[in-house]
Amino acid sequence: QVQLVESGGGLVQAGDSLRLSCAASGLTVSTYKMAWFRQAPGLEREFVSALFFSGRTYYSDSVKGRFTITRDNAKNTVYLQMNSLKPEDTAIYYCAADWSGSTYNKAEAYDHWGQGTQVTVSS
């Protein structure tokens, strides 16, 4: 079965960097649509970034220029490099995967989800 395991979250100060990892099993990240979403307390889960099997990437306006999504095919892992972190980036970050479809920024477009990793940015 498919399993996505996130890691790399933590408590950092504004302006710091973090790299989140999403280790996949039961699927090959290079052939799936992979994405990161986040959810802050009391808010809906929101799109952060997506990486298609073609290599094309997408970012939300709030993270564009600060976050970078990549993958390591040999490790079957997807990463989210987060730079210049802000307090408003505080949330649980989830990795998601889906086999097909062009929609990338809606949670319902993804069939597989990880358990999430907490990112807290203090001011």
C-alpha positions in Angstrom: 0.0 0.0 0.0 1.0 3.6 -0.5 2.7 5.3 2.4 4.0 8.9 2.6 6.1 9.9 5.6 6.9 13.5 6.3 9.8 14.7 8.4 11.9 17.8 9.0 9.5 20.1 10.7 10.4 22.0 13.8 10.5 25.3 15.7 12.5 28.0 14.0 12.7 31.8 14.1 11.5 34.2 11.4 14.0 34.3 8.6 15.3 30.8 9.1 15.1 27.9 6.7 13.8 24.3 7.0 13.7 21.4 4.6 10.8 19.0 4.7 11.1 15.5 3.4 8.4 13.1 2.1 9.6 9.6 1.8 7.3 7.5 -0.3 6.7 3.8 -0.5 4.2 1.9 -2.7 4.5 4.5 -5.4 7.3 6.0 -7.5 7.5 9.8 -7.0 8.8 10.4 -10.5 5.6 9.0 -12.0 3.1 10.7 -9.6 1.8 14.2 -9.1 3.3 15.2 -5.8 2.4 18.1 -3.6 2.7 19.9 -0.3 -0.3 21.3 1.5 -0.5 23.0 4.9 -3.1 23.6 7.5 -3.0 26.1 10.3 -5.3 25.9 13.4 -8.9 26.8 12.5 -8.2 27.1 8.8 -8.7 24.9 5.8 -6.0 22.9 4.3 -4.3 25.1 1.7 -2.1 24.3 -1.3 1.6 25.1 -1.0 3.4 23.5 -4.0 3.2 20.8 -6.6 5.6 18.8 -8.7 4.4 16.9 -11.8 6.1 13.9 -13.2 7.2 16.1 -16.1 9.2 18.2 -13.7 6.9 21.2 -13.9 6.4 22.9 -10.5 3.7 25.2 -9.1 3.6 27.4 -6.0 1.1 29.4 -4.1 1.5 33.1 -4.3 2.3 33.2 -0.5 5.4 31.0 -0.9 6.6 31.7 -4.4 10.2 32.8 -4.4 10.8 31.4 -0.9 9.9 27.7 -1.2 11.3 25.1 -3.6 9.9 21.6 -4.3 12.2 19.0 -5.6 12.5 15.2 -5.7 15.2 12.6 -5.4 14.3 9.7 -7.6 16.9 7.4 -6.2 15.6 8.0 -2.7 12.0 8.1 -3.8 11.6 11.2 -1.8 10.1 14.7 -2.3 11.5 17.7 -0.6 10.2 21.2 0.3 13.0 23.7 0.9 11.6 26.6 2.9 13.6 29.8 3.1 12.9 33.2 4.7 10.2 31.6 6.9 7.5 33.8 8.4 5.3 33.4 11.4 2.3 33.0 9.0 4.0 29.9 7.6 3.2 28.1 10.9 1.1 25.1 10.1 1.1 21.3 9.8 2.6 20.5 6.4 1.2 17.5 4.5 2.7 15.6 1.6 0.2 14.4 -1.0 0.3 12.2 -4.1 -2.0 11.4 -7.0 -1.7 9.2 -10.1 -3.3 11.5 -12.6 -5.2 14.7 -13.3 -4.2 18.2 -14.1 -5.6 19.8 -11.0 -2.9 20.4 -8.6 -4.0 23.0 -6.0 -7.1 21.3 -4.6 -6.9 18.8 -1.7 -9.6 16.6 -3.3 -7.4 16.0 -6.3 -5.1 13.8 -4.2 -5.7 10.3 -3.1 -2.8 9.7 -0.8 -1.7 11.7 2.2 1.0 11.6 4.8 0.4 12.2 8.5 1.9 15.7 8.5 4.8 17.5 10.2 4.5 20.6 12.4 6.3 23.7 11.4 6.3 26.6 13.9 7.9 29.9 13.0 8.4 32.4 15.9 8.6 36.1 15.4 
